[in-house]
């Protein structure tokens, strides 16, 4: 049914019931999906329907799920993408074919499996739910369902910061408090290993299965040059005074200037599963001057933070 004068139609239908029904019958319901182009870093070719998650290291990359019920951002592959190639993945919205394993009922929430491109059903909504099945799969084994993919990373989860506005405790290696660009900073010396200490309580909204990442603002005290421009940051974690060992460290390449930059560590983390809500976390942050091409400049650190996954 087509209308030449919708105003006449509305005026002749005082309560709007017929207008609404006619509009409903003439609507075209469009299924839409938000799409991004990301790099396949999973180590193998991925195909349409594969369930993947954001990579923790390179920008705009994806890998196979890091864990069962992963709280990383989940994507669904939309086309064949070779390893290390760029291709289309679904960020959110309607996806006609999502790989699953096992019985899935229409309306079930979906979660990841560890290192597996197939999703599985969740009995009830919880942390890590990345979508809802819009069709069913009645048998055991592999199959596909249509699904609505949620926009957030893990149902109801978000990333929050624990900030340290004041300088942390100086431990060894003679770091010093200094003023750099009118900001009070912790200054790590250029010629000796040194460390500082920070601590916090795990907040009540933390998803304890997720890692807590160290992040900070940094700047070299002077231009480091283009060759010896590396600073290596290691960490030692204690949970309730129980040592968890030292990380292998993250190597930062300093730009040949004195601008502030933000860095989120890949290795200097509090691993998921070793802490509970309310636990006391201590982290020693160390500068390791034995790294190749160590920058012979003082290293300024400001605004130390920890990034954690929140269930709220």
C-alpha positions as CSV (number, residue, x, y, z in Angstrom):
1,X,0.0,0.0,0.0
2,X,1.4,3.4,-0.9
3,X,0.2,6.8,0.3
4,X,0.2,10.0,-1.7
5,X,-1.0,12.2,1.2
6,X,0.0,10.8,4.5
7,X,-1.3,13.9,6.3
8,X,-4.8,13.1,5.0
9,X,-4.4,9.5,6.3
10,X,-3.4,10.7,9.7
11,X,-6.1,13.3,10.0
12,X,-8.7,10.7,9.1
13,X,-7.5,8.3,11.8
14,X,-7.9,10.2,15.1
15,X,-6.5,7.5,17.4
16,X,-3.8,6.5,15.0
17,X,-4.4,2.7,15.1
18,X,-4.8,2.2,11.4
19,X,-2.0,4.6,10.7
20,X,0.4,2.6,12.9
21,X,-0.6,-0.7,11.4
22,X,-0.2,0.5,7.9
23,X,3.2,2.0,8.7
24,X,4.2,-1.3,10.3
25,X,3.2,-3.3,7.3
26,X,5.1,-1.0,4.9
27,X,8.3,-0.8,6.9
28,X,11.4,-2.6,5.6
29,X,13.3,-3.9,8.7
30,X,17.0,-3.7,7.8
31,X,19.6,-5.9,9.6
32,X,22.7,-3.9,10.2
33,X,26.2,-4.6,11.6
34,X,29.1,-2.4,12.6
35,X,32.2,-3.4,10.7
36,X,35.9,-2.7,11.3
37,X,39.0,-3.7,9.3
38,X,41.5,-5.5,11.6
39,X,44.7,-7.5,11.2
40,X,44.6,-11.3,11.6
41,X,47.3,-12.1,14.2
42,X,45.9,-15.6,15.1
43,X,48.6,-17.5,13.3
44,X,46.3,-19.1,10.7
45,X,43.7,-18.2,8.1
46,X,40.3,-17.2,9.6
47,X,37.0,-17.6,7.8
48,X,33.5,-16.1,8.1
49,X,31.8,-17.0,11.4
50,X,35.0,-17.4,13.4
51,X,34.9,-15.9,16.9
52,X,38.0,-13.9,17.7
53,X,39.1,-11.3,20.3
54,X,41.2,-8.1,20.4
55,X,45.0,-8.8,20.5
56,X,46.8,-7.5,23.6
57,X,50.0,-6.4,21.8
58,X,49.7,-4.8,18.2
59,X,47.2,-2.1,17.4
60,X,44.0,-3.1,15.5
61,X,44.8,-6.9,15.6
62,X,42.8,-9.9,16.6
63,X,43.6,-13.4,17.8
64,X,41.8,-16.5,18.9
65,X,40.1,-16.1,22.3
66,X,42.5,-15.9,25.2
67,X,40.3,-17.7,27.6
68,X,36.9,-19.3,28.2
69,X,34.4,-16.5,28.7
70,X,37.0,-13.9,27.6
71,X,36.3,-10.3,28.7
72,X,38.3,-8.9,25.8
73,X,36.4,-7.3,23.0
74,X,34.9,-10.1,20.8
75,X,34.6,-9.9,17.0
76,X,33.1,-12.2,14.4
77,X,35.0,-12.6,11.2
78,X,33.0,-11.7,8.1
79,X,35.2,-13.0,5.3
80,X,38.3,-15.2,4.6
81,X,41.3,-13.4,6.1
82,X,44.9,-14.8,5.7
83,X,47.2,-14.6,8.6
84,X,48.8,-11.1,9.0
85,X,46.3,-9.8,6.4
86,X,43.6,-7.1,7.0
87,X,39.9,-8.0,6.7
88,X,36.4,-7.2,7.8
89,X,35.1,-8.2,11.2
90,X,31.8,-7.5,13.0
91,X,32.1,-5.2,16.0
92,X,28.4,-5.2,16.9
93,X,25.0,-5.8,15.5
94,X,23.4,-8.6,13.5
95,X,25.6,-11.4,12.2
96,X,23.9,-14.1,10.1
97,X,26.3,-16.9,10.8
98,X,28.4,-17.3,14.0
99,X,30.3,-20.5,14.7
100,X,29.1,-22.3,17.8
101,X,29.6,-25.7,19.4
102,X,26.9,-27.7,21.2
103,X,23.2,-27.1,21.8
104,X,22.2,-23.4,21.6
105,X,18.6,-22.2,22.1
106,X,17.3,-19.0,20.5
107,X,17.8,-16.3,23.2
108,X,20.8,-17.9,24.8
109,X,23.8,-15.7,25.6
110,X,27.1,-16.6,23.9
111,X,30.6,-16.8,25.3
112,X,34.1,-17.7,24.0
113,X,36.1,-20.9,24.4
114,X,39.8,-20.7,25.0
115,X,41.9,-20.8,21.7
116,X,38.8,-21.9,19.8
117,X,36.9,-20.1,17.0
118,X,33.5,-21.5,18.1
119,X,31.3,-19.9,20.7
120,X,29.3,-21.8,23.3
121,X,26.0,-21.2,25.1
122,X,25.8,-19.5,28.6
123,X,23.0,-20.7,30.9
124,X,22.5,-17.1,32.1
125,X,24.0,-13.7,31.4
126,X,27.3,-13.0,33.0
127,X,30.8,-11.6,32.6
128,X,32.1,-12.4,29.1
129,X,28.7,-12.7,27.3
130,X,29.4,-11.1,23.9
131,X,26.1,-11.7,22.1
132,X,22.7,-13.4,22.0
133,X,21.6,-16.2,19.7
134,X,18.8,-15.3,17.4
135,X,18.4,-18.8,16.0
136,X,18.9,-22.3,17.5
137,X,21.3,-25.2,17.0
138,X,19.7,-28.4,18.3
139,X,22.5,-30.9,18.3
140,X,26.0,-31.4,19.8
141,X,29.0,-30.6,17.8
142,X,29.8,-27.7,15.5
143,X,27.3,-25.5,13.8
144,X,26.2,-21.8,13.3
145,X,23.6,-19.5,14.6
146,X,22.4,-16.0,13.8
147,X,23.3,-13.7,16.6
148,X,23.2,-10.1,17.9
149,X,26.7,-9.1,18.9
150,X,27.0,-6.7,21.8
151,X,29.1,-3.5,21.5
152,X,30.9,-3.7,24.8
153,X,33.8,-6.0,25.8
154,X,32.1,-8.7,27.9
155,X,28.5,-8.1,28.9
156,X,28.3,-5.3,31.4
157,X,32.1,-4.9,31.7
158,X,34.2,-1.8,31.1
159,X,37.8,-0.8,31.7
160,X,38.5,1.4,34.7
161,X,41.6,3.1,36.2
162,X,43.2,3.1,39.6
163,X,45.2,6.3,39.6
164,X,48.1,7.5,41.7
165,X,48.0,11.2,41.8
166,X,50.9,11.5,44.3
167,X,54.5,10.1,43.6
168,X,55.0,6.5,44.6
169,X,57.5,5.3,47.2
170,X,61.2,5.4,46.1
171,X,62.9,2.2,47.0
172,X,66.4,1.8,45.6
173,X,68.8,2.9,42.9
174,X,68.5,6.5,43.9
175,X,65.5,7.6,41.9
176,X,64.6,11.2,42.8
177,X,61.6,13.5,42.8
178,X,62.0,16.2,40.1
179,X,60.0,18.8,38.3
180,X,59.7,18.3,34.5
181,X,57.5,20.5,32.4
182,X,56.0,21.9,35.7
183,X,55.0,18.4,36.7
184,X,56.3,16.6,39.8
185,X,57.7,13.3,38.6
186,X,59.7,10.3,39.6
187,X,63.0,10.4,37.9
188,X,64.9,7.2,37.3
189,X,68.6,7.6,36.8
190,X,70.4,6.8,33.5
191,X,73.3,4.7,34.7
192,X,72.0,2.3,37.4
193,X,69.1,-0.1,37.9
194,X,66.4,1.5,40.0
195,X,62.9,0.8,41.3
196,X,59.9,2.4,42.8
197,X,56.9,0.8,44.6
198,X,53.2,1.3,44.3
199,X,50.3,-0.5,46.0
200,X,46.5,-0.6,46.0
201,X,43.5,-2.7,47.1
202,X,41.6,-4.6,44.4
203,X,38.3,-2.7,44.0
204,X,35.0,-4.5,44.6
205,X,33.9,-4.2,41.0
206,X,37.0,-5.9,39.6
207,X,36.5,-9.0,37.3
208,X,39.2,-11.1,39.0
209,X,39.8,-13.3,36.0
210,X,41.2,-10.4,34.1
211,X,44.8,-9.1,34.3
212,X,45.5,-5.6,35.8
213,X,47.8,-3.7,33.5
214,X,50.4,-1.1,34.5
215,X,50.2,2.2,32.6
216,X,52.0,5.5,33.0
217,X,53.0,8.8,31.4
218,X,56.7,9.1,30.6
219,X,59.3,11.3,29.0
220,X,63.1,11.3,28.6
221,X,64.7,14.1,30.5
222,X,66.6,15.0,27.4
223,X,66.6,13.9,23.8
224,X,68.1,10.3,23.8
225,X,69.4,10.2,20.2
226,X,68.4,7.7,17.5
227,X,70.6,4.7,18.5
228,X,70.8,4.3,22.3
229,X,67.1,5.0,22.9
230,X,65.7,2.0,24.8
231,X,64.3,1.9,28.3
232,X,63.4,-1.5,29.8
233,X,60.7,-1.6,32.5
234,X,60.3,-4.8,34.6
235,X,57.9,-5.4,37.5
236,X,57.7,-7.6,40.6
237,X,54.2,-8.3,42.0
238,X,53.2,-9.3,45.5
239,X,49.6,-10.3,46.5
240,X,49.1,-10.0,50.2
241,X,52.9,-10.0,50.7
242,X,53.2,-13.2,48.6
243,X,55.7,-12.8,45.8
244,X,54.5,-13.7,42.3
245,X,57.9,-13.3,40.6
246,X,59.4,-10.8,38.2
247,X,58.2,-10.0,34.7
248,X,60.4,-10.4,31.6
249,X,59.9,-6.7,31.0
250,X,58.7,-4.3,28.4
251,X,61.2,-2.4,26.2
252,X,60.1,1.2,25.3
253,X,61.7,3.0,22.4
254,X,62.0,6.7,23.3
255,X,61.3,9.3,20.7
256,X,64.0,11.8,19.9
257,X,62.3,14.5,21.8
258,X,61.1,15.4,25.3
259,X,57.3,15.1,24.8
260,X,55.1,13.2,27.3
261,X,53.8,9.9,26.0
262,X,51.4,7.3,27.5
263,X,52.4,3.7,27.7
264,X,50.4,0.6,28.7
265,X,52.6,-2.4,29.5
266,X,52.1,-5.8,27.8
267,X,54.2,-7.8,30.4
268,X,54.1,-5.6,33.6
269,X,50.7,-6.8,34.8
270,X,49.0,-8.4,37.7
271,X,47.9,-11.7,36.1
272,X,44.2,-12.7,36.4
273,X,43.3,-15.5,38.8
274,X,46.0,-14.8,41.4
275,X,44.1,-12.1,43.4
276,X,40.7,-11.6,44.9
277,X,38.6,-8.5,45.6
278,X,40.1,-6.5,48.5
279,X,43.6,-8.1,48.2
280,X,46.6,-5.8,48.7
281,X,48.6,-5.6,45.5
282,X,52.2,-4.3,45.6
283,X,54.2,-3.7,42.4
284,X,57.9,-2.8,42.2
285,X,58.5,-1.0,38.9
286,X,62.1,-1.4,37.8
287,X,64.3,0.3,35.2
288,X,66.8,-2.3,33.8
289,X,69.8,-0.6,32.4
290,X,71.3,-3.8,31.0
291,X,69.0,-3.7,28.0
292,X,70.7,-3.4,24.6
293,X,70.9,0.2,23.4
294,X,70.0,1.6,26.8
295,X,69.2,5.3,26.7
296,X,71.8,7.2,28.7
297,X,69.1,9.7,29.9
298,X,67.1,10.1,33.0
299,X,63.6,8.6,32.6
300,X,60.7,10.7,34.0
301,X,57.5,8.9,35.1
302,X,54.2,10.6,36.0
303,X,50.6,9.6,36.6
304,X,51.1,5.9,37.3
305,X,47.8,4.0,36.8
306,X,46.5,0.4,36.8
307,X,43.8,-0.6,34.2
308,X,41.4,-3.3,35.3
309,X,38.2,-4.8,34.0
310,X,35.1,-3.7,35.9
311,X,31.8,-5.6,36.1
312,X,29.9,-2.3,36.5
